[in-house]
Amino acid sequence: QVQLVESGGGLVQPGGSLRLSCVVSSNKFSIYTMDWFRQAPGAQRDLVATITSGGRTNYADSVKGRFTVSRDNAKRTMFLQMDDLKPEDTAVYYCRARDAVQYYWGQGTQVTVSS
């Protein structure tokens, strides 16, 4: 069973930064397309950023220019650098790994942006 473990969440003031990590247990990491999602209380889970196996990235409009997704295949880890954080970025952040057949979710990490 593939396991994903997120870390790096926490409480930060508006305008601050956080870096999330997602470590994947599978040795197939390099071929996965990786996604970051977030879910605020009472809201649906929304796609935030995607990075393909080839390194192409895509972002939700709400985070473009502020968030950067990257990956380190040797460490089987995906990152989300979040800068200029806003209160509306407050949510549980989840990572997802997927290939042509199936997908796997992490357990989430809480990000709270508040003064």
Residue frames relative to the residue before (quaternion, step in Angstrom):
aa qw qx qy qz dx dy dz
Q 1.0000 0.0000 0.0000 0.0000 0.00 0.00 0.00
V 0.3778 -0.7258 0.5305 0.2214 3.57 -0.84 0.99
Q 0.1192 -0.7928 0.5959 0.0471 3.56 -0.91 0.94
L 0.1328 -0.7612 0.6319 0.0592 3.54 -1.12 0.82
V 0.0617 -0.8020 0.5942 0.0017 3.56 -0.86 0.96
E 0.2002 -0.7792 0.5879 0.0846 3.56 -0.67 1.19
S 0.0459 0.7682 -0.6383 0.0169 3.53 -1.25 0.52
G 0.6208 0.5911 -0.3943 0.3313 3.54 -1.33 0.18
G 0.5075 0.6480 -0.4286 0.3726 3.57 1.23 -0.07
G 0.1894 0.7830 -0.5810 0.1157 3.53 -1.31 0.16
L 0.6066 -0.5269 0.4472 0.3928 3.52 -1.36 -0.33
V 0.0679 0.7941 -0.5985 0.0814 3.57 -0.82 0.99
Q 0.4933 -0.6546 0.4838 0.3067 3.56 -1.14 0.61
P 0.6314 -0.5122 0.4015 0.4217 3.60 -1.17 0.42
G 0.7589 0.3166 -0.2752 0.4981 3.53 -0.96 0.97
G 0.5877 0.5999 -0.3543 0.4113 3.56 1.26 -0.22
S 0.3958 -0.7078 0.5434 0.2169 3.53 -1.38 -0.02
L 0.0231 -0.7480 0.6622 0.0380 3.50 -1.35 0.49
R 0.1895 -0.7542 0.6145 0.1326 3.54 -1.24 0.49
L 0.1846 -0.7865 0.5842 0.0774 3.54 -0.61 1.17
S 0.1566 -0.7654 0.6174 0.0916 3.53 -1.22 0.65
C 0.0851 -0.7619 0.6399 0.0535 3.55 -1.22 0.58
V 0.1131 -0.7993 0.5895 0.0284 3.55 -0.49 1.23
V 0.1903 -0.7952 0.5723 0.0625 3.56 -0.85 1.05
S 0.4308 -0.7424 0.4545 0.2382 3.57 -0.82 1.00
S 0.6254 0.5964 -0.3339 0.3764 3.58 1.13 -0.55
N 0.4158 -0.6886 0.5316 0.2652 3.57 -1.10 0.73
K 0.5671 0.5616 -0.3936 0.4560 3.60 1.29 0.21
F 0.2623 0.8207 -0.4842 0.1525 3.58 1.30 0.11
S 0.6771 0.5455 -0.3167 0.3791 3.57 0.80 -1.00
I 0.7151 0.4369 -0.2710 0.4736 3.62 1.11 -0.44
Y 0.5390 0.6323 -0.4035 0.3833 3.58 1.27 -0.13
T 0.3262 -0.6179 0.6615 0.2723 3.47 -1.34 0.44
M 0.1776 -0.8056 0.5629 0.0504 3.55 -0.84 1.03
D 0.1102 -0.7972 0.5933 0.0194 3.53 -1.04 0.91
W 0.2014 -0.6938 0.6673 0.1809 3.50 -1.38 0.42
F 0.0752 -0.7571 0.6485 0.0246 3.52 -1.06 0.94
R 0.0894 -0.7686 0.6223 0.1181 3.54 -1.32 0.16
Q 0.1144 -0.7818 0.6120 0.0348 3.50 -1.22 0.66
A 0.2202 -0.7613 0.6018 0.0988 3.53 -0.69 1.18
P 0.6578 -0.5104 0.3584 0.4222 3.61 -1.18 0.43
G 0.8426 0.1640 -0.1424 0.4928 3.55 -0.89 1.00
A 0.6627 0.4945 -0.2981 0.4768 3.57 1.28 0.04
Q 0.5722 -0.5654 0.4502 0.3876 3.56 -1.26 0.18
R 0.5424 -0.5875 0.4861 0.3526 3.52 -1.33 0.29
D 0.1201 -0.8277 0.5482 0.0090 3.55 -0.64 1.17
L 0.4858 -0.6459 0.5103 0.2940 3.53 -1.16 0.70
V 0.2217 -0.7935 0.5598 0.0881 3.55 -0.85 1.03
A 0.7935 -0.1325 0.1530 0.5740 3.57 0.81 -1.06
T 0.1396 -0.7719 0.6174 0.0590 3.52 -1.25 0.63
I 0.0182 -0.7577 0.6511 0.0408 3.54 -1.18 0.65
T 0.3363 -0.7617 0.5225 0.1834 3.56 -0.76 1.05
S 0.6931 -0.4463 0.3491 0.4455 3.55 -1.31 0.09
G 0.6997 0.4584 -0.2612 0.4818 3.57 1.14 -0.59
G 0.6043 -0.6124 0.3348 0.3843 3.56 1.28 0.07
R 0.4606 0.6592 -0.4741 0.3586 3.59 1.21 0.16
T 0.1895 -0.8082 0.5541 0.0622 3.54 -0.98 0.88
N 0.0381 -0.7654 0.6419 0.0271 3.52 -1.28 0.49
Y 0.1429 -0.8138 0.5627 0.0262 3.56 -1.05 0.84
A 0.5205 -0.5672 0.5287 0.3576 3.51 -1.29 0.44
D 0.6114 -0.5804 0.3887 0.3718 3.57 -1.07 0.71
S 0.6513 0.5634 -0.3171 0.3973 3.58 1.01 -0.81
V 0.7695 0.3365 -0.1904 0.5083 3.62 1.15 -0.42
K 0.4133 0.7218 -0.4722 0.2919 3.61 1.24 -0.08
G 0.7971 0.2637 -0.2243 0.4948 3.54 -0.93 0.96
R 0.7290 0.3795 -0.2296 0.5213 3.59 1.26 -0.23
F 0.7642 0.2889 -0.1531 0.5559 3.59 1.06 -0.75
T 0.0872 -0.7788 0.6197 0.0426 3.54 -1.17 0.69
V 0.1786 -0.7767 0.5974 0.0890 3.57 -0.78 1.05
S 0.0505 0.7826 -0.6176 0.0594 3.56 -1.06 0.81
R 0.1797 -0.7784 0.5906 0.1140 3.55 -1.29 0.18
D 0.1753 -0.7328 0.6485 0.1082 3.50 -1.31 0.58
N 0.2787 -0.8092 0.4920 0.1596 3.57 -0.11 1.26
A 0.6141 0.5576 -0.3549 0.4314 3.60 1.04 -0.66
K 0.7420 0.3606 -0.2030 0.5274 3.58 1.11 -0.68
R 0.3616 -0.7534 0.4736 0.2779 3.60 1.33 0.03
T 0.5283 0.6317 -0.3759 0.4249 3.53 1.05 0.83
M 0.1689 -0.7354 0.6482 0.1024 3.52 -1.17 0.79
F 0.1937 -0.7849 0.5824 0.0856 3.55 -1.12 0.74
L 0.0905 -0.7386 0.6591 0.1085 3.50 -1.35 0.37
Q 0.1552 -0.7702 0.6159 0.0572 3.53 -0.49 1.27
M 0.0710 -0.8115 0.5799 -0.0149 3.55 -0.61 1.17
D 0.0261 -0.8064 0.5891 -0.0448 3.57 -0.57 1.20
D 0.8178 0.2049 -0.1706 0.5100 3.54 -1.30 0.41
L 0.0961 0.8436 -0.5210 0.0871 3.55 0.89 0.95
K 0.2170 -0.7676 0.5978 0.0795 3.51 -1.17 0.82
P 0.6483 -0.5174 0.3672 0.4209 3.61 -1.14 0.43
E 0.6602 0.5201 -0.3174 0.4393 3.61 1.03 -0.66
D 0.5607 0.5705 -0.3955 0.4514 3.59 1.28 0.02
T 0.4489 0.6961 -0.4469 0.3380 3.58 1.28 -0.14
A 0.3325 0.7114 -0.5458 0.2924 3.57 -0.70 1.14
V 0.4647 -0.5612 0.5646 0.3877 3.49 -1.39 -0.10
Y 0.2183 -0.7873 0.5699 0.0886 3.55 -0.80 1.08
Y 0.1101 -0.7995 0.5905 0.0052 3.53 -0.87 1.08
C 0.2207 -0.7345 0.6153 0.1822 3.55 -1.15 0.57
R 0.1262 -0.7754 0.6167 0.0498 3.52 -1.24 0.60
A 0.1693 -0.7476 0.6351 0.0951 3.53 -1.10 0.83
R 0.0603 0.8150 -0.5740 0.0515 3.57 -0.92 0.83
D 0.1008 -0.7353 0.6627 0.1001 3.48 -1.33 0.56
A 0.7719 -0.3626 0.2306 0.4686 3.59 -1.19 -0.28
V 0.7245 0.4628 -0.2312 0.4555 3.56 1.19 -0.51
Q 0.8240 -0.0750 0.1082 0.5510 3.59 0.79 -0.94
Y 0.2536 -0.7519 0.5861 0.1638 3.52 -1.34 0.09
Y 0.2291 -0.7645 0.5978 0.0756 3.49 -1.31 0.57
W 0.2310 -0.7856 0.5657 0.0976 3.56 -1.08 0.83
G 0.3923 -0.6554 0.5864 0.2694 3.49 -1.32 0.47
Q 0.6263 -0.5761 0.3935 0.3479 3.55 -1.34 0.11
G 0.5449 -0.6502 0.3750 0.3737 3.58 1.27 -0.20
T 0.0972 -0.7559 0.6441 0.0660 3.51 -1.30 0.52
Q 0.4241 -0.7352 0.4798 0.2223 3.55 -0.89 1.01
V 0.0657 -0.7505 0.6568 0.0342 3.54 -1.05 0.89
T 0.0123 -0.7945 0.6064 -0.0302 3.56 -0.77 1.07
V 0.1092 -0.7874 0.6062 0.0223 3.54 -0.74 1.12
S 0.2902 0.7529 -0.5254 0.2699 3.54 -0.35 1.27
S 0.3707 -0.7087 0.5506 0.2390 3.53 -1.17 0.61
